[in-house]
Structure formats: C-alpha cells, structure tokens
Amino acid sequence: MQVLYFAWVRERIGLAKETLDTQAGTVMELVDELRAREDRYAAAFEDLAALRVAVDQDLVDFDAALNGAREVAFFPPMTGG
C-alpha cells in the first residue's frame, strides 16, 4: 500500500510517500503501526484531531477499514478562502 504524507506531516516524518506491507485492518491500526516505528512517526501522529485521512482518495474516519486499500493519505485539515 502507498502511504502519502502532506504538509507538516511530511516534514515531521521526512518522507512524502512510502510503500508499506501492513496487516492493519483499519486506519487506526495503521497509525499505531506507524507510531511504533520511530519517534518521528510518533510525533507526526501525536494529535489525531489535527489530521485528516483519505483511503483511495475518499475522506474517511480513523476507524475506517483498509480492506484492499491501495493508498492512504494523511494531511492537516484543508482551509479555504
């Protein structure tokens, strides 16, 4: 699965994207796996209220299933003007 990171999430992790093999069944399980990897991931996912997530380009909640997902993207809330 491709995991994409945008804005300050990308800056904290130091990557724009990576390919992962995961057994996570939900977005939250994926986040827990990522947090456990290194401190930079733990810092990026410290405050989930400050993050949004999309699975295969559809906005979802952190309890969303990853069944067959090809892409997960993490980013701060979007603002408009």
CORTADA-V172219 format. One line per field, one symbol per residue. ss: DSSP state (a for helix, b for strand, c for the rest). psi: psi as a letter, one per 20 degrees, with the letter a starting at -180 (. if undefined). burial: + if it has 16 or more other C-alpha atoms within 10 Angstrom, else -. A space follows every 10 residues. Layout:
BEGIN
ss = ???
psi = ???
burial = ???
END
This chain:
BEGIN
ss = cbbbbcaaaa aaacccbbbc cccccbaaaa aaaaaaacaa aaaacccaaa cbbbbccbbb ccccbccccc bbbbbccccc c
psi = qppqpqchgg ghhjqhrqpq pqjpirghhg gggghigrhh ggghkgnhij qrqppljppr rijqqjojqh ppppqrqqqr .
burial = --++++--++ -++------- -----+++++ +-+++----+ ++-++----- +++++----- -+-+++---- ++++++---- -
END
